[in-house]
Amino acid sequence: MRSHYCGQLNETLVDQQVTLCGWVHRRRDHGGVIFLDLRDRDGLAQVVVDPDTADAFATADRARNEFVLRITGRVRLRPEGTQNPNMPTGMIEVLAKDVEVLNTAATPPFQLDEHGKVGEETRLKHRYIDLRRPEMIDKLRLRSRISHSVRAFLEGQGFLDIETPILTRATPEGARDYLVPSRTHAGSFFALPQSPQLFKQLLMVSGVDRYYQIAKCFRDEDLRADRQPEFTQIDLEASFVDEDDVMAITETMIRQLFKEVLDVELPLFPRMPYAEAMSRFGSDKPDLRIPLELTDVDDLMQDVDFKVFSGPAKADDGRVAALKVPGGAKLSRKEIDEYTKFVGIYGARGLAWIKVNERAKGIEGLQSPIVKFMDGIIEDLLDRLDAQDGDIIFFGADNARIVNEAIGALRVKLGEDLELYTREWAPLWVVDFPMFEADGNGRMQALHHPFTAPSCDVETLRDRPAEALSKAYDMVLNGTELGGGSIRIHDHGMQRAVLEVLGIGEEEADEKFGFLLDALQYGAPPHGGLAFGLDRLVMLMTGAKTIREVIAFPKTQSAACLMTDAPGVVSPAQLKELNIRLRQKAKPEGEQGE
């Protein structure tokens, strides 16, 4: 129906006849001459319709925003003074000969160039309108290029694109499963996969050697800016590899991807042990663009006459950490109070601080409600932090988890608020993760998942599980975890031992993982892999604020689709087929009903 996309027009087509199809982006009537900006996925083209072509002019006269048109005309240069060098098609226009209305349009719920004034709920309700915005099309186009680049790279490395099941069984992978009732097996349920983890391991046992998939995954968990109930992974697995092999392949892929798609040369990725990341940045996905670090001061605080500090400093699970912000003494008391509220979100009970106004004056040159408790240690403290005039020092004191989360998040927020970024891209690998972490009841749980290989032998694992490290690795970029993976357990006895440490007995293990445990007895090769969050990767590469901006039809923060009104109720007949009976909601007190 067309000869060109709108965005393809340029000076080389002058005097040629073209046919365009698209939507009316804007209509203007200038002294009897009608100008139409026609839009398609490639861009905008200015169309001029003058009264000399009576039929075309009459049709253009009744066209309105978002009408779908087919226009045939001659390309010509725009008159001197009307050219727009900032627009790809700004040097030319199309003099219309024929204008055909392919479809009319009701007044849209919002103007595409005024989307910023419209709430996200309205845009998600009418997502098919929102996606017409050029910036949204650009994000989807870049996402497509990323997927294509990844596929081409992995195919070139000998990886096979293999699909794994969507209807499977529930396995413990850290989040709630989405369950699907079975009509043919009454009372039984499928689970939608949180990842293809077990199946890709079984593919390695099968001798596939190298597998990849751009896979849909599902997790019923609380949402945030970089989470959705259904999301997409770039999933890969390889046999006869160690950690260095997997990291080398995937780092090369990401560096090539950035060069190919964004023309950005990422540096080689440094490696940082998990313990160092938590100590210096309070996070296992530190944003290295921000030149602020946490400093341990527990030893200095053990004997101060301030229990808020001395208590955690003496506790086995406590931590007292300081965060120096160069030039931060300019922060007002109101701003400090706002930061105090902010760390409260992460469980901190307060935010102590010291402003260094004139260090040469000792305590007299410091400003803080707590400085009176620091007599005797203040010089050591300032020396350790290399504090200078004009700096502010924030403190976190509590159990280590709260301090890390609160002060780690404060570090990132200060970096954003004070615009402290030193570079555009800061990648790294975080390695040497603990195998396990204790839950609130002191029970061990897998830090990654139960199929991650430990760095120790079975005896050490059983005797000292809290000290065991894993063969896991996370790729981090600008404070976002792009992907995580590990070398997997390929030995049947080791897998049994890990499940035992997690409190999963032999009978339960056979019930939940019997197929994997059986497979490991039949010559499983050493293998490992990694999974990238495609949505997060696209979010970073497009500069989007949330992954909802780079998913065609996302869910809201409450895991609902406003456009389709999903999830929705189903008919009693469907429930009966599935042998499901819904429990009636309790009636409010005073109302009648069963």
C-alpha positions in Angstrom: 0.0 0.0 0.0 3.0 2.3 0.3 6.3 2.9 -1.4 8.2 4.4 1.5 8.1 4.8 5.3 7.7 8.4 6.3 11.1 8.6 8.0 12.8 7.3 4.9 12.2 10.5 2.8 15.2 12.7 2.1 16.6 15.0 -0.6 17.6 12.1 -2.9 13.9 11.5 -3.6 13.1 15.1 -4.8 10.8 15.1 -7.8 9.9 11.4 -7.2 6.3 10.2 -6.6 5.9 8.4 -3.3 3.0 6.8 -1.4 2.9 7.0 2.3 0.6 5.4 4.9 0.3 6.5 8.5 -1.5 8.5 11.2 -2.2 12.2 11.3 0.2 13.5 14.0 -0.8 17.2 13.5 -3.0 19.1 11.1 -2.5 22.8 10.4 -4.5 25.2 8.1 -2.3 28.0 6.8 -4.3 30.5 4.7 -6.1 27.8 2.7 -3.2 25.4 2.4 -3.4 22.4 4.7 -0.3 20.9 6.3 -0.4 17.3 7.6 2.4 15.8 9.7 2.0 12.1 8.8 3.5 9.6 11.3 4.5 6.0 11.1 7.0 3.9 13.0 9.9 5.4 11.2 9.2 9.0 11.7 7.3 12.1 10.5 6.8 13.5 7.0 5.3 16.9 6.2 2.5 16.8 3.6 1.2 19.9 1.8 -2.3 19.8 0.4 -3.3 22.8 -1.7 -6.8 23.7 -3.1 -5.7 23.0 -6.7 -6.2 19.3 -5.9 -9.9 19.6 -4.9 -10.6 16.0 -3.9 -7.4 15.7 -1.9 -8.0 19.0 -0.3 -11.5 18.2 0.7 -10.3 14.9 2.3 -7.5 16.5 4.1 -9.8 19.2 5.4 -11.9 16.7 7.3 -8.9 14.7 8.6 -8.2 15.0 12.3 -5.5 13.7 14.7 -4.9 10.0 14.5 -6.9 9.5 11.3 -5.2 6.8 9.2 -4.4 8.1 5.7 -2.8 6.9 2.5 -1.2 9.8 0.6 0.4 9.9 -2.8 2.4 12.9 -3.9 5.6 14.4 -5.2 8.7 15.0 -3.0 10.0 18.5 -3.1 12.4 20.7 -1.2 10.9 22.9 1.5 11.0 26.6 0.7 13.9 28.6 2.1 13.3 29.5 5.7 10.9 26.7 6.4 13.5 23.9 6.6 14.1 22.1 9.9 17.6 20.6 10.1 16.8 19.1 13.5 14.2 16.8 11.9 15.4 13.8 9.7 12.9 14.7 7.0 13.1 18.4 7.7 14.5 19.4 4.4 11.7 18.1 2.2 7.9 17.8 2.1 5.4 15.9 0.0 3.0 17.8 -2.3 -0.1 15.7 -2.1 -1.9 14.5 -5.2 -4.3 11.9 -3.6 -5.4 11.7 0.0 -7.4 8.6 1.1 -8.9 8.0 4.5 -8.2 4.4 5.5 -9.9 4.9 8.9 -11.2 7.6 11.1 -10.4 8.0 14.7 -12.3 9.1 17.8 -10.6 11.9 19.8 -7.8 10.1 21.6 -7.7 10.1 25.4 -4.5 12.2 25.3 -2.4 13.9 22.7 0.8 12.1 21.9 3.0 15.2 22.4 1.3 15.9 25.7 1.8 12.5 27.4 3.8 14.0 30.2 0.7 15.7 31.5 -1.2 12.4 31.6 -1.0 9.9 34.4 0.6 6.5 33.8 -2.7 4.7 34.5 -4.3 6.5 31.5 -1.4 5.7 29.3 -1.5 2.0 30.3 -5.3 1.8 29.9 -4.8 2.9 26.3 -1.4 1.4 25.7 -2.0 1.0 22.0 -2.2 4.8 21.8 0.8 5.3 24.1 2.9 3.0 21.9 2.4 5.3 18.9 4.7 7.9 20.5 8.0 8.0 18.6 10.1 7.5 21.8 8.1 4.3 22.6 8.6 2.9 19.1 12.3 3.7 19.4 12.5 1.7 22.7 10.8 -1.3 21.1 13.1 -1.0 18.0 16.2 -0.9 20.2 14.9 -3.9 22.2 14.5 -5.8 19.0 18.1 -4.9 18.0 19.4 -6.1 21.3 17.6 -9.4 21.0 18.9 -9.8 17.4 22.5 -9.0 18.5 22.3 -11.5 21.4 21.0 -14.3 19.2 23.6 -13.7 16.6 26.4 -13.7 19.1 25.3 -16.8 20.9 24.6 -18.7 17.7 28.2 -17.8 16.6 29.5 -19.3 19.9 27.8 -22.6 19.2 24.7 -22.1 21.5 21.5 -23.8 20.4 18.1 -22.0 20.8 15.9 -24.5 22.6 12.5 -23.9 24.2 11.7 -25.2 27.7 8.2 -25.9 29.1 6.0 -23.2 30.4 3.7 -25.6 32.2 5.9 -27.3 34.8 5.8 -28.0 38.5 6.5 -25.7 41.5 10.1 -25.6 42.7 11.6 -23.4 45.4 13.5 -20.6 43.6 12.9 -17.7 46.0 9.5 -16.3 45.0 5.9 -17.4 44.9 4.8 -19.4 41.9 1.9 -18.6 39.6 -0.2 -21.8 39.6 -2.3 -23.2 36.8 -5.0 -25.8 37.8 -5.1 -29.0 35.8 -8.5 -30.0 34.4 -7.4 -33.6 33.6 -5.7 -34.1 37.0 -8.2 -32.9 39.6 -6.6 -31.1 42.6 -3.2 -30.9 40.9 -1.5 -27.7 39.6 1.1 -26.8 37.1 3.4 -23.9 37.9 4.6 -21.2 35.5 8.5 -21.2 35.5 10.3 -18.7 37.6 13.2 -19.5 35.3 14.2 -22.4 33.0 16.8 -23.5 35.6 16.2 -27.2 36.0 15.4 -27.8 32.4 18.6 -26.1 31.1 20.6 -28.3 33.6 18.8 -31.4 32.2 19.7 -30.2 28.7 23.4 -30.3 29.8 22.9 -33.8 31.1 21.4 -34.6 27.7 24.6 -33.6 25.9 23.3 -30.4 24.3 26.5 -28.8 25.5 25.5 -25.1 24.8 21.9 -23.8 25.2 20.3 -20.4 25.1 16.8 -19.0 25.1 15.1 -15.7 25.3 12.6 -17.0 27.8 9.5 -15.8 29.5 9.6 -16.2 33.3 6.9 -15.6 36.0 7.2 -14.7 39.6 4.4 -13.7 42.0 6.3 -11.2 44.0 6.0 -7.6 45.2 6.7 -5.2 42.3 9.0 -2.2 41.9 10.5 -0.2 39.1 12.6 -3.1 37.8 10.2 -6.0 38.5 7.2 -7.4 36.6 5.2 -10.5 37.3 6.1 -11.8 33.8 9.5 -10.8 32.5 12.1 -11.9 29.9 15.4 -13.5 30.4 18.4 -14.1 28.1 19.1 -17.5 29.5 22.2 -19.6 28.7 24.0 -22.7 29.9 27.2 -24.5 28.8 28.9 -27.8 29.7 32.6 -28.3 30.6 33.1 -24.7 31.8 34.2 -23.0 34.9 33.3 -19.5 36.3 36.0 -17.8 34.2 34.6 -19.3 31.0 31.0 -18.2 31.6 32.1 -14.7 32.7 34.4 -14.4 29.6 31.6 -15.4 27.2 28.9 -13.2 28.7 31.2 -10.2 29.2 32.3 -10.3 25.6 28.6 -10.5 24.5 27.6 -7.5 26.6 30.6 -5.4 25.5 29.9 -6.3 21.8 26.2 -5.5 22.3 26.9 -2.0 23.7 29.4 -1.3 20.8 27.0 -2.5 18.1 23.8 -0.9 19.4 25.0 2.2 21.3 28.5 2.7 19.9 29.7 2.6 23.5 33.1 1.0 24.4 32.6 -0.6 27.9 35.8 -1.1 29.8 36.9 -4.6 30.9 34.7 -5.6 33.9 36.6 -5.6 37.3 35.8 -8.3 39.8 34.8 -7.7 43.4 34.2 -10.3 46.1 30.7 -10.1 47.7 32.2 -9.4 51.2 34.1 -6.4 49.8 31.1 -5.0 48.0 29.0 -5.2 51.2 31.8 -3.6 53.3 32.5 -0.7 50.9 29.1 0.0 49.4 26.5 -1.8 51.6 25.2 -3.6 48.5 25.9 -6.6 46.3 25.2 -4.5 43.2 27.1 -1.3 43.9 26.9 1.7 41.6 30.6 2.5 41.0 29.8 5.7 39.3 29.3 7.3 42.7 32.6 8.0 44.5 31.3 7.5 48.0 32.2 4.5 50.3 31.2 3.1 53.6 34.0 2.9 56.2 33.9 0.7 59.3 34.4 2.5 62.6 33.2 -0.2 65.0 36.6 -0.4 66.8 36.5 3.4 67.5 33.0 3.3 68.8 33.1 0.4 71.3 33.8 2.5 74.3 32.1 5.8 73.5 29.4 7.0 75.9 26.7 6.6 73.3 24.9 3.3 73.3 23.4 3.9 69.9 27.0 3.4 68.6 28.7 1.3 71.3 25.9 -1.4 71.4 26.2 -2.4 67.7 29.9 -1.9 67.8 30.2 -4.7 70.4 27.5 -7.0 69.0 28.5 -10.0 66.9 26.0 -9.1 64.2 26.4 -5.3 64.6 28.0 -2.7 62.4 28.8 1.0 62.8 29.7 2.5 59.4 30.5 6.0 58.3 29.8 7.7 55.0 31.8 10.8 54.2 30.2 13.2 51.6 32.8 15.7 50.3 31.3 19.2 50.3 28.2 17.9 52.0 28.3 20.3 54.9 26.2 22.6 52.7 23.2 20.4 53.3 20.5 22.1 55.3 18.9 20.7 58.4 15.7 20.2 56.5 17.6 18.1 53.9 19.2 16.1 56.6 15.8 15.4 58.1 14.6 14.2 54.7 17.5 11.8 54.5 16.7 10.6 58.0 13.2 9.7 56.9 14.6 8.0 53.8 16.9 5.6 55.7 13.9 4.9 58.0 12.3 3.0 55.0 15.1 0.5 55.4 14.7 0.0 59.1 17.2 2.5 60.4 16.1 4.2 63.6 17.9 7.4 62.9 20.7 9.1 61.0 23.6 10.5 63.0 25.8 13.1 61.3 28.8 15.4 61.8 29.5 18.5 59.8 33.2 19.4 59.5 33.3 23.1 59.4 36.8 23.9 60.6 38.8 20.8 61.3 41.8 22.6 62.7 39.7 23.7 65.7 39.0 20.1 66.8 35.6 19.5 68.3 34.9 23.2 68.3 35.1 23.2 64.5 32.5 20.4 64.2 28.7 20.7 64.2 26.6 17.7 65.3 24.2 16.6 68.1 26.5 13.6 68.8 29.9 15.3 68.7 29.9 15.6 72.6 30.2 11.8 72.8 33.2 11.7 70.5 35.8 13.3 72.7 39.0 11.1 72.6 38.3 9.5 69.3 37.4 12.4 67.0 40.9 12.9 65.5 41.2 9.2 64.8 37.8 9.2 63.2 38.5 12.2 61.0 41.9 10.8 60.0 40.3 7.4 59.0 37.8 9.2 56.8 40.3 11.8 55.6 37.6 14.4 56.4 38.2 17.9 55.2 36.5 21.3 55.8 33.1 21.4 54.2 32.5 17.6 54.5 29.6 15.9 56.2 29.8 12.4 57.8 26.7 10.2 58.1 26.6 7.2 60.4 24.7 4.0 60.4 24.6 1.8 63.6 22.5 -1.3 64.0 22.7 -4.9 62.9 24.8 -5.2 59.8 21.9 -6.0 57.5 20.0 -2.8 58.4 23.2 -0.7 58.2 24.1 -2.1 54.8 20.6 -1.6 53.3 20.0 1.9 54.8 23.4 3.5 54.3 23.9 1.7 51.0 20.7 3.2 49.8 21.6 6.6 51.2 24.9 6.5 49.3 22.9 6.0 46.0 20.4 8.7 46.8 23.1 11.2 47.7 24.8 10.3 44.4 21.6 11.1 42.5 20.6 14.2 44.5 24.1 15.8 44.5 24.9 14.6 40.9 28.1 12.9 42.0 28.4 10.5 39.0 31.9 10.4 37.7 31.2 8.4 34.5 28.3 7.2 32.3 28.9 3.4 32.6 30.4 1.4 35.4 30.2 -2.4 35.0 31.6 -5.1 37.3 31.4 -8.7 38.4 30.5 -9.5 42.0 31.9 -12.9 42.9 32.5 -15.2 45.9 29.0 -15.1 47.3 28.1 -17.0 50.4 26.4 -20.3 49.7 23.8 -19.8 52.4 22.3 -17.1 54.6 20.3 -17.5 57.8 16.6 -16.6 57.8 14.8 -15.0 60.8 14.6 -18.4 62.5 18.2 -19.2 62.0 17.6 -21.8 59.3 19.9 -21.8 56.3 18.5 -20.8 52.9 20.3 -20.6 49.6 21.5 -17.1 48.7 21.0 -17.8 45.0 19.3 -21.2 44.5 19.8 -24.8 45.7 21.6 -25.9 42.5 24.5 -23.5 42.9 27.8 -25.3 43.3 29.8 -24.6 46.5 33.6 -23.9 46.4 34.2 -26.5 49.1 33.9 -30.3 49.5 30.9 -32.1 51.0 32.4 -32.6 54.4 33.2 -28.9 54.8 29.8 -27.9 53.5 28.1 -30.1 56.2 30.4 -29.1 59.0 30.6 -25.3 58.4 27.8 -24.3 56.0 27.8 -20.7 57.2 31.4 -20.3 55.9 30.9 -21.9 52.5 31.3 -19.8 49.4 29.6 -20.5 46.1 30.7 -20.6 42.5 28.3 -17.8 41.7 28.7 -14.5 39.9 26.6 -11.4 39.2 27.1 -8.9 36.4 26.3 -5.4 37.7 26.0 -2.2 35.6 25.3 1.2 37.2 24.0 -0.3 40.4 21.6 -2.7 38.6 22.0 -6.4 38.5 22.0 -7.2 34.8 22.4 -10.9 35.3 23.4 -13.7 37.7 24.6 -17.2 37.3 26.8 -19.9 38.7 28.5 -23.2 38.1 25.9 -25.8 39.0 26.1 -28.9 41.1 26.7 -31.9 38.8 27.4 -34.4 41.5 24.5 -36.4 43.0 26.0 -36.6 46.5 26.8 -32.9 46.6 23.3 -32.0 45.5 21.8 -34.2 48.3 24.2 -32.5 50.8 23.1 -29.0 49.9 19.4 -29.9 50.2 20.1 -31.4 53.6 21.8 -28.2 54.8 18.6 -26.4 53.6 16.5 -28.7 55.7 15.1 -30.6 52.8 15.1 -34.3 53.7 15.5 -37.2 51.4 11.8 -37.8 51.0 11.0 -34.2 50.3 13.9 -33.9 47.9 12.7 -36.9 45.9 9.2 -35.5 45.8 10.3 -32.0 44.5 13.5 -32.7 42.7 13.5 -36.5 42.0 13.8 -36.0 38.2 17.0 -33.9 38.7 18.5 -36.1 41.3 17.9 -39.1 39.1 19.5 -37.3 36.1 22.6 -36.4 38.1 23.3 -40.2 38.5 23.7 -40.7 34.8 26.9 -38.9 33.9 26.1 -35.2 34.3 28.9 -33.0 33.0 30.3 -30.0 34.9 28.2 -27.1 33.7 27.2 -23.6 34.5 25.4 -20.6 33.0 23.9 -17.2 33.5 20.6 -15.4 33.0 20.3 -11.7 32.0 17.2 -9.7 32.7 16.4 -8.5 29.1 13.9 -5.9 30.4 16.5 -4.4 32.8 19.2 -4.4 30.0 16.9 -2.5 27.7 15.9 -0.1 30.4 19.5 0.9 31.0 20.4 1.1 27.4 17.5 3.3 26.6 17.8 5.5 29.7 14.2 4.5 30.8 13.2 5.0 34.4 11.3 1.7 34.8 11.0 -1.5 32.9 7.4 -0.7 32.2 8.7 1.8 29.6 10.4 -0.9 27.6 7.8 -3.7 27.7 5.0 -3.4 25.1 2.2 -4.4 27.4 3.3 -4.2 31.1 1.5 -4.8 34.3 0.9 -2.1 36.9 2.5 -2.0 40.4 -0.5 -4.1 41.6 0.2 -6.8 38.9 -2.8 -5.9 36.8 -3.3 -5.1 33.2 -5.5 -1.9 32.9 -5.9 -2.4 29.2 -7.4 -5.9 29.2 -8.7 -5.6 32.8 -6.7 -8.7 33.8 -6.8 -10.6 36.1 -10.6 -11.1 35.8 -13.3 -13.4 37.0 -14.1 -16.7 35.3 -17.5 -18.3 34.8 -18.9 -20.9 37.3 -18.8 -23.5 34.4 -15.0 -23.0 34.0 -14.4 -23.3 37.7 -16.5 -26.5 37.8 -14.4 -28.0 35.0 -11.3 -27.4 37.1 -12.9 -28.7 40.3 -12.4 -25.4 42.0 -14.8 -23.8 44.4 -14.3 -20.2 45.5 -14.6 -19.3 49.1 -17.2 -16.6 49.7 -16.0 -13.3 51.1 -17.2 -12.7 54.6 -20.1 -10.2 54.7 -19.5 -6.9 56.7 -21.2 -7.0 60.1 -24.8 -6.1 59.9 -25.3 -7.4 56.3 -27.4 -10.5 55.5 -26.1 -13.4 53.5 -24.4 -16.7 53.6 
